[in-house]
Amino acid sequence: MPLRGASGEQAVVDLAALPRCSDILRRAAGTPGGRSHARPQSGADQAEVLEALVTIRRLLSIEVEPPIQQCVDAGVVPALVEMLRRWDDPVVQFEAAWAVTNVASGTREHTAAVVEEGAVPLFCELLRSDADDVREQAGWALGNIAGDSAPCQALCLDCDAVERLCGVLDRSASVSLLRNCCWALTNMVRGKPGPPFARVKSSLPTLVRLLGHADEEVRTDAVWALSYLSDGGDDCISAVLKAGVHTRVVDLLRGPTGVCRRTRVAVGRLREVHH
């Protein structure tokens, strides 16, 4: 789930618009390269900022060879990250989060450009937003970042990403939001070797509960996450079993014959680890 596309939206944007949009966002955010460090106050300025954000986001949503490096070179990443702080405007936060997510979906260097601007703690804060779409986009971004490398995963853990994601998963009813945050949580606990068990074991109650969720994709990602958590030795396996995973797995195997192959593969993986 690396890059978020345009979801049917007209995504044809002229790359020639990038310099102008970059300058607008840098001026609005007060980041280096902009002509002013004042936050826009007028409705016209706010509209201009939003239009520039949407243009950058559409450029980064091109599914074949998105111009990520061009956006990085234009100096727009610091401004996009700064826009994540706009708690007064969830629409701006959402557009900025979407754009930053897609930058982080590129190469390791692109992810580093996002991380170095301090995006990870901001995305963790956005998981507390009142807006579902902002929380969903923050989860998507954190999943991309954690999946990039062990150091990026460790940084996410340092910023309490596991606890914040579990908070969303425990309270949300939106299936789309649950899918994204459960996938992101899976990226927080996976690895060879995985993160220290003590840092991720707080996710167990949430993941076990999600094994009973009605959505196939949510259940499957929960199973995969639990299989990763079980992969660290006897103490890890014991903790997973004590959390009640065995009963839930049996229920899954006794479920409808139409349960998707990916879920059955994940359940099989979990059973192998426990044996």
N, C-alpha and C positions, 0 to 999 in steps of 0.2 A: 504494500500500500504506500509506495514511496511518494508519488506525485499526485496532487489533486488536480484533476482536469477541470474543464469549464462547465461541466454538467449541462451540456446542450446549449449553453450561452454562446452568442456570437463572439468568437475569440480571435477574430482577424484584427490584429493591431499592427500598425506600422512601427517598426523598430526605430524609425527616425524620431518618434515621439519620446524616446527614452531620455535624452538629455534634458529636455524641458521639464518632463515629469520628475526626473531626479532632482532638479534644482528646486522645484516647488516643494517637494517633500523635505529636502534638506533645510530649506528656509523655515518651513513650518516646524520642523523638529529641533532646529537650532544646532544642527550637526555641521562639522567642517565642510566647507565648500559652498554652503548656502550664502546668499547675499545679506541675510538678516538673521538675528537670533530671537526674533519676536514670534510668539505663537499667534496664529491668525485669529482675529476677533470677529470680523464681519461675516455675515452669511455668505457673501460672495466668495470670500477667501476660503471659508469652510467648504463650500461647494467645489472650489478649485482643487483643494487638497484631496477631497474624496474622489474627484474625477481622475486625478493623477494616480492615486492609490489603485483604483480599479484598472487603469491602463497598465500599470506595472504588474498587477496581479494577473491580468489577462495574458500579458507577454509570458509570464512565468508558468502559465497554465497550458501553454502549447505542448501537446503530448509528444511530438517528435522534435527533438533537438531544441528544447526551450533555451532562450538566450540567458542562461544563468550567469555565465562568465561576463557577458556584456553588462548585466545589471550590477555585478560585483565591481567591475571596472569603473562603472559610472558613479560609484560611491553611494549607492542607494541603500545598502544593507543597514548601516548604522541608523539611518532615518526610519526605515521600516521597523527596526527593533524598538526605537524610541516611541513610535506610534502605538506599540503594545501597552504603553503606560496611559493611554487616553481613556481613563475610566469614565470620563464624562460623555464618551461617544462609543458605545459598543459596536456600531457599524464600522467605524474606523478601526477599532481593535480587530474585528473579524477580518476585514480586508487585509490589514497588515499581517495578521497571523497566517492567513492563507498564503500570502506572498512569501513570507519567511519560511513557511513549511516547505514550499516548493524549492526555495534556494537550498534548504537542508537536504533535499532529496537528490542533489547532484553528487559530485565527487566528494571525497574526504576533505579536500581543500575548501569546497563550498560549505560543507557542514561546519568546518573550523571557523569560517568567516562569520557564521551565525553565532556559534558558541562564544567566540572571542568578544562579541559585542554584548554579552551578558543576557542572551535570550532565554537560557534555560530557567533561571529563577523567575523570570517574568512569565514564562509559559506555565510554570507551576502555580503562580499566583492567579493566572487566568482560569485555572481549573475551579476557582471559587467564584467566577463570574455568575451573574444572574441569568445570562443569556446562554441558552443551550448551544447555539451555533458557535459561540466563542469558546465554550468549554470543549466542544467536539474538536474544533480546530487546534486548540492547545494540546489535546491528547494526541492528535495526529502528528503534530510537530515533535512532541516528546518521544513518540514511538520512532519517528525517523532518526532523531538524534541519538537515542539510546542504541538503536540498531547499527549505528555507524562503526562503533569501536568500543572496546572495554573502558577506556578512559572517559568517553562520552557517557557511557552507561553509568559509571561511577559518579560522574558529575550530577546526573539526574537523580541518583540515589541520595547524594549529598543535599540536594534541594527538596527532599521529601516527596519525590514524584510518586513513589509507591503509595504512600499514605494518601496523597491528594487524589490519585487515580481511584483508589478504593473508595474514597469518599464520594466521588462521582458515581461509581458503579453501584454503591449501596443506596443511592438516593434517586437516581434517574429512572424515568420510565421510557425515555426515547430510545428506540432500538438502534437507530443510527449512531447515537452518542455512545450507547453501550458497546456496540461493535468496535468503534474506534478506540475507546478507552481500554477495552479488554485486550485488543490487539497490542496496544501500547504497553500494557502491563506485562504481556508475554515477552516483549522485548526487554523489559526491565529485569527479568529473572533468567533469561537464557544465556548460554555461553559455554565455551569449552576452555577453561573451567568457567562455571557460572560465578556470579557474585557471592560473597559470603552469605551463608544461609541466614545468619542473624539479621542481615540488613533487609531481607525480603520476606521473612516468614510471616510478617504481619498481614501479608496478602492472602494467607490460607483461608480464613473464614469467608472472605469475599469470593474467592475462586471456587470453593466447595459449593457455596450457595448458587453460583452461576451455572454449575453443572445441571441444575434443575430448571434453567431458564427455557422459555418456549422457543427462543430463536436458535436455529442450528449453528449459525456462525459464532454466536456468543458462547454456546456450549463447547464447541470444538476448540476455540482459542483457550477457554478455561482448562480443558483437558491437557492441551499442549503445555500450558504454563505449569500445571501441576506435575506433569512428567519431567519438566526441567527442574522444578524444585526437588523432585525425588532423586535427582541424579548425583547428589553430593555425598552419598554414604548412608550408613545405617541410621544415624541420628536424624538425617533429613527424611528418610523413608518413614521412620517411626513417627515423626511429627506430622507428616502428611496423612498417615493412616489414622492417627489420633484425631485429626481434624474431621474425620468422617468421610473421607474420599471413597473408601471401599464400597460402602453401601450405594453411593451415588453412581459409581462406575458399573456396578451390577445392574442398577436400574437402567442405565444407558444401554447395556448389552441386551437387556430383556425388552428393549423398546421396539418400535415398529421396524420391520425388515427394510423399510425404505430409508433408514438413517444413512446419511451420506457417507461415502467411502472415507473422506478425510477424517470424520469423527471416529470411525471404526479403526482407522490407522492410529489415531491419537490414543484411543482407549487401549489398543494393543500395545503401544509403546509404554503406556503407564503400567500395564500389567507386567510387561517384561521387567521394568525397573523394580517392581515390588517382588518379583520372584528371583 
